[in-house]
Amino acid sequence: MCGRGQLRWGWGHGAPTLTLLFSLLVSAAPSGVLGEGTRQVSLQVIPSCPGCPQSLLHIRAVGANSTLHYVWGSLGPPAVVLVATDTPLSVLSVNWSRLLSPEPDGGLTVLPKDSIQFSSALVFTRLLEFDSTNISEATADPPGKPYPPYSLANFSWNNINDSLDPVTLSAMFQGHPVDDPTGAFANGSLAFKVQAFSRPGRPTQAPRLLHTADTCQLEVALVGASARGNHSLFGLEVAMLGHGPDCPSVQEQRSIDDEYAPAVFQLDHVLWGSDPSGFVQWRPVAFSQKQGGRESALPCQASPPHPTQAYSVPPSPIVQAFFGSQNNFCAFNLTFGAPTGPGYWDQHYLSWSMLLGVGHPPVDALSPLVLGIMAVALGAPGLMLLGGGLVLLLSHRQHSEYQSIN
């Protein structure tokens, strides 16, 4: 799982308690105010110069009284700067000469500055790999002997223009190590697919995270790369810009509904910042096949976020350009898979998805399928009691109308 405790997902998961059942029934009552808003979303690639490889992906989501700015870039390690403003008129300004300089402070701004209500950043720093050959427990920490990690700051990334899709509001950063002496990525790549949304809904691809117009989805996929061991487990190191002296924690949200991600009864999220806050949300599951399903589901484990010094985080020019020399980063690791069961070694494929947004994470209500099953399960005893009551009432009435011959 992606969490702090014991593995909480599985094919033979025990039934939820009655208390959880009733609490979820209450939460499933009309809660349409969550994520009902719509936004006008636009995607723009901002190049440093005509024909230059350096470019930024700017997602601008405009609401009635606010604007969200997501600035994704692969200068250094892949990173995103998230900015929320209280006006629909805020704009992004990029000073490329400053952004590409050794001191990029001030190269990225959102105007007007006094409209900014929340801002933070995520940096995806390293691709991790572990040898799990001699590990028997899925919850072992670490999950095996670590190989030297791949620094994502040393990857070469594609031209984002080639994958920009205004219809699906998506784009993809796809890359491989610049220096690859073993040829592990000769036929492989690591991809970061970014997708924005103008209204609430669910994608068709598992794990079908519930999104709102205040969120952006990231799907990370490792495809075709050669592992350094027969049973390698892969992971991802993520650093977030902190908003205080302490790091946030990974919080777990339980559910009895697994229709959208079979046998996964949990959502994990990290909240950081004051109100309005930012959040990252995911289901504790990854997939070893492109068409994710129960047979290819892998557990996903997250370490607790911990403070890290700026020097240990590969520098991201876009983060430094917006935030300056702030160094209060918190980092956590995500590990995908277990020593036994399906794994990356099946089809040399691994994918995992997360949501990034502002405010409160989307809340899963019970799906129509589960509500229908519960209605039948709870309705049948009720009908039996009602029928039994009618039978007793009628029999009592017939008895009361009986007249003795004498």
KAGILIN-V538007 format. One record per helix or strand. SS is the DSSP state (~ for helix, > for strand). FROM is the first residue (numbers start at 0). LEN is the number of residues. If there is no record, write none. Layout:
<<SS:FROM:LEN> <SS:FROM:LEN>>
//
This chain:
<<~:17:10> <>:39:8> <>:54:8> <>:66:7> <>:78:7> <>:90:4> <~:95:4> <>:107:4> <~:112:3> <>:115:16> <>:144:2> <>:149:2> <~:151:3> <>:154:3> <~:159:4> <>:164:1> <>:169:8> <>:188:8> <>:200:2> <>:209:2> <>:214:9> <>:231:10> <>:249:5> <>:265:7> <>:277:5> <>:284:3> <~:293:3> <>:296:6> <>:305:3> <~:309:3> <~:316:7> <>:328:8> <~:343:4> <>:348:10> <~:367:33>>
//
